[in-house]
């Protein structure tokens, strides 16, 4: 029996048409374009309209990825939707499957915040390598504008909405997912939260439950920065070790698009030159699980990333979670 490997053969992305610039934000909170740009690298972000949904944006990105792969939605065996902002608390993957008319696919949500796409890609590979599924669609999507406190200048300047997707396919005798590593540390959970808050409600004597909803995003920015700058280079080096590669073998580095300072610091520590680093957070802000596939799709469609190139990716964020995946793009 031939060994089955993973090939990433299609990508796609989608962003809402509404744009909020730094100057626009300065009319909402006490900030400025210069303050935001110098500290984050962000110039604008895309925001979902009131009548749009995460499921629709995800399906839009997925259609592009499936088309690039030369397949149809009916060819998909599995759909993994990495998101923290599903339209429904029970999950949105099945809704995406319905919108795509991918009738043969099983679908489920995966929640790992800004690490979600990398975790989803690694999860997809396990189903493919074991021969269970051949064609797997991995989507990273988030609508963080729903959960941002737009009066908090420390967080509202950071986040935007978007979706990105890739199609992974099983191939004999080759494996283009070259190495990976994943980690979690719940001790630092309070550093980045979209937490539940409720009030007690008595149902009868001796029986009290709690009901409420989720509160806007809160973040300890310095703690998250220190965590990312320390842990991301380590996890990339671990993934490279597992792939039996060195940093010189990397053609492109795509990190979660959280902050340009983090991206620059990680690249410097790994001694990866700036011309190998893909970044587009200036146009989209932090789109959580969408940020890596959105940047990947843009770089491929612009002709930067070519078939056969080795791409190192790393996601990091709430949980706290972090991970890295090293893959060769294309057939």
Number of C-alpha atoms within 10 A of each C-alpha: 4 8 13 19 23 28 24 24 20 26 29 30 29 23 25 18 11 11 17 17 16 20 15 14 20 16 10 13 15 10 17 15 18 13 13 21 17 12 11 20 23 28 21 25 27 22 22 22 11 7 5 12 15 24 25 18 23 33 27 21 26 31 23 20 27 26 15 16 20 9 16 15 20 14 15 26 19 24 25 26 31 35 31 24 22 20 17 11 8 10 20 23 27 20 19 25 27 14 17 20 15 20 14 13 22 15 22 18 21 19 20 25 29 34 31 33 35 30 28 24 25 20 14 24 25 14 17 22 19 13 14 12 18 22 27 28 27 29 35 37 37 34 30 23 21 16 16 20 15 16 13 15 16 16 17 19 29 23 24 30 29 31 33 35 35 30 27 30 25 25 20 13 10 15 19 21 22 22 21 26 22 20 15 16 11 11 9 15 14 16 19 19 19 18 12 11 11 12 9 10 12 10 9 7 6 6 8 11 10 10 11 11 10 12 15 18 18 18 15 13 13 10 13 19 15 11 18 23 18 15 17 27 19 18 21 28 20 20 25 23 16 15 16 11 16 11 15 10 13 18 18 23 25 24 26 30 31 26 21 22 15 22 22 16 16 22 21 13 13 15 11 18 13 14 9 16 17 21 25 20 26 17 17 27 26 27 31 34 37 33 34 29 28 28 22 29 23 19 18 16 12 10 10 14 21 15 13 13 16 21 23 26 24 28 31 30 26 25 22 24 23 29 28 30 26 26 23 21 20 17 15
